[in-house]
Amino acid sequence: MIINLNDCRRRKQQSEAKKIRTTAIPVFDRIFVENNEWVGELAGSKRKVVMKELDKKPN
């Protein structure tokens, strides 16, 4: 059996182009500093997410 690799590559590229890719991005109601941490409060809930610790220095 002979397989043409260009046909396989073309089919793969076409199938990947049809896929819809989505990314979940958090939406914050508020962003504030609390206990030396950058905190975001998620929209629709009172859950807090620590986004960055301000006292840490990058290496």
C-alpha positions in Angstrom: 0.0 0.0 0.0 1.3 3.5 -0.9 0.4 6.4 1.2 0.9 10.0 0.0 2.1 11.9 3.1 1.1 15.3 1.5 -2.6 14.1 1.4 -2.4 13.1 5.1 -0.8 16.4 6.1 -3.4 18.4 4.1 -6.3 16.5 5.7 -4.8 17.1 9.2 -4.4 20.8 8.6 -8.0 21.1 7.3 -9.4 19.3 10.3 -7.5 21.4 12.8 -8.6 24.6 11.1 -12.3 23.6 11.6 -11.8 23.1 15.4 -13.0 26.0 17.6 -10.6 26.7 20.4 -11.7 28.5 23.5 -10.0 29.7 26.6 -11.6 30.5 29.9 -10.6 33.9 31.1 -11.6 34.8 34.7 -13.6 38.0 35.0 -13.0 39.9 38.3 -15.5 42.3 39.9 -12.8 43.8 42.0 -9.0 43.7 42.1 -7.4 44.9 45.4 -4.4 44.5 47.7 -5.0 42.4 50.8 -2.2 41.2 53.2 0.5 42.2 50.7 -1.1 40.1 48.0 -2.8 41.1 44.8 -6.3 39.6 45.0 -9.1 39.4 42.5 -12.7 38.8 43.5 -14.5 36.7 40.8 -17.7 38.0 39.2 -20.9 36.4 40.3 -19.4 35.0 43.6 -17.5 36.2 46.6 -14.6 33.8 45.9 -11.1 35.5 46.1 -8.2 34.5 44.0 -4.6 35.4 44.9 -3.1 36.7 41.7 0.4 37.7 42.8 2.3 37.9 46.1 3.7 41.4 46.1 6.6 40.9 48.6 8.3 38.1 46.6 11.0 39.3 44.3 11.7 37.5 41.0 14.9 35.5 40.8 
